Amino acid sequence: MRIFRTLIVLAGAGLLLPSPPEGWRAADQAEPQQPSVLALLTSAGAAASDAASFCTRQPDVCSIAGYLADKAIAKAIYSASL
């Protein structure tokens, strides 16, 4: 559970960090290329198909994740009832 708490705290801290201004770049960094909408949609589709087939490739991981999710839901419901 400690790793999940650490991940949540780090993700929250990352979201709270300020964004740099529009024109700001470090001296040694080149300007990144803006991907096209088609490239974004293609990569999103590839990620979705990869995520959808994950449980067929790794059934043990999915069964353990389902077990952990059931335990987390039961703990949340029990805590809310208290």
ABEGO torsion letter per residue (X at the ends): XAAAAAAAAAAAAAAABBBBBAABBBAABBBBBBBBAAAAAAAAAAAAAAAAAAAAABAAAAAAAAAAAAAAAAAAAAAAAX
